[in-house]
Amino acid sequence: MHVHGANIQDRDGGKLPLKGSRRHYPFVTRVFADGGYAGRLVGWAADKTHITLEIIRRGAHARAFEVLPRRWIVERTFAWIFKNRRLVRDYEQLTAVAETLITIAASATLLRRWP
């Protein structure tokens, strides 16, 4: 996970997590992303990190809500994390604080679901 400011485009900010994931999780070979990550990042990921970046797009005919493959998993995870009241709004001045709070929220979610 990497939190950055809103002045950085998704496709530009996606390089750092891809590099980090390759270093820490070398067995990951495919990453699913939404349309915000399309473009040159797909080629960069294949060349530099040897990760296949698969863009999940809405159908051209879609007019209303449509469940997209793999994307619902990300949205569900965001819903679990945002159950923590502190993360409902972005109050943090530092991105490191936001990253830490997200890690704590995700850890708490995992611990609650532990059998």
Contacts in CASP RR format, 6 or more apart in sequence:
PFRMAT RR
TARGET T0000
AUTHOR 0000-0000-0000
METHOD contacts of the structure
MODEL  1
MHVHGANIQDRDGGKLPLKGSRRHYPFVTRVFADGGYAGRLVGWAADKTH
ITLEIIRRGAHARAFEVLPRRWIVERTFAWIFKNRRLVRDYEQLTAVAET
LITIAASATLLRRWP
1 17 0 8 1.000
1 99 0 8 1.000
1 102 0 8 1.000
1 103 0 8 1.000
2 13 0 8 1.000
2 14 0 8 1.000
2 16 0 8 1.000
2 17 0 8 1.000
2 99 0 8 1.000
3 95 0 8 1.000
3 98 0 8 1.000
3 99 0 8 1.000
3 102 0 8 1.000
4 13 0 8 1.000
4 16 0 8 1.000
4 95 0 8 1.000
5 95 0 8 1.000
10 36 0 8 1.000
10 37 0 8 1.000
11 36 0 8 1.000
11 37 0 8 1.000
11 38 0 8 1.000
11 39 0 8 1.000
11 40 0 8 1.000
11 41 0 8 1.000
12 41 0 8 1.000
14 37 0 8 1.000
14 41 0 8 1.000
15 41 0 8 1.000
15 44 0 8 1.000
18 31 0 8 1.000
18 45 0 8 1.000
18 48 0 8 1.000
18 49 0 8 1.000
18 51 0 8 1.000
18 53 0 8 1.000
19 48 0 8 1.000
19 49 0 8 1.000
21 28 0 8 1.000
21 31 0 8 1.000
21 49 0 8 1.000
21 51 0 8 1.000
22 28 0 8 1.000
22 49 0 8 1.000
22 50 0 8 1.000
22 51 0 8 1.000
28 51 0 8 1.000
29 50 0 8 1.000
29 51 0 8 1.000
29 52 0 8 1.000
30 51 0 8 1.000
30 52 0 8 1.000
30 54 0 8 1.000
31 45 0 8 1.000
31 51 0 8 1.000
31 52 0 8 1.000
31 53 0 8 1.000
31 54 0 8 1.000
32 54 0 8 1.000
32 56 0 8 1.000
32 70 0 8 1.000
32 71 0 8 1.000
32 74 0 8 1.000
33 53 0 8 1.000
33 54 0 8 1.000
33 55 0 8 1.000
33 56 0 8 1.000
34 55 0 8 1.000
34 56 0 8 1.000
34 57 0 8 1.000
34 71 0 8 1.000
35 55 0 8 1.000
35 56 0 8 1.000
35 57 0 8 1.000
37 53 0 8 1.000
37 55 0 8 1.000
38 55 0 8 1.000
38 57 0 8 1.000
41 53 0 8 1.000
42 53 0 8 1.000
42 55 0 8 1.000
43 53 0 8 1.000
45 51 0 8 1.000
45 52 0 8 1.000
45 53 0 8 1.000
46 52 0 8 1.000
46 53 0 8 1.000
56 68 0 8 1.000
56 69 0 8 1.000
56 70 0 8 1.000
56 71 0 8 1.000
57 68 0 8 1.000
58 66 0 8 1.000
58 68 0 8 1.000
59 66 0 8 1.000
77 106 0 8 1.000
80 105 0 8 1.000
80 106 0 8 1.000
80 109 0 8 1.000
81 87 0 8 1.000
81 102 0 8 1.000
81 105 0 8 1.000
81 106 0 8 1.000
81 109 0 8 1.000
82 88 0 8 1.000
83 105 0 8 1.000
83 109 0 8 1.000
84 101 0 8 1.000
84 104 0 8 1.000
84 105 0 8 1.000
84 108 0 8 1.000
86 101 0 8 1.000
86 105 0 8 1.000
87 101 0 8 1.000
87 102 0 8 1.000
87 105 0 8 1.000
90 98 0 8 1.000
92 98 0 8 1.000
92 101 0 8 1.000
END
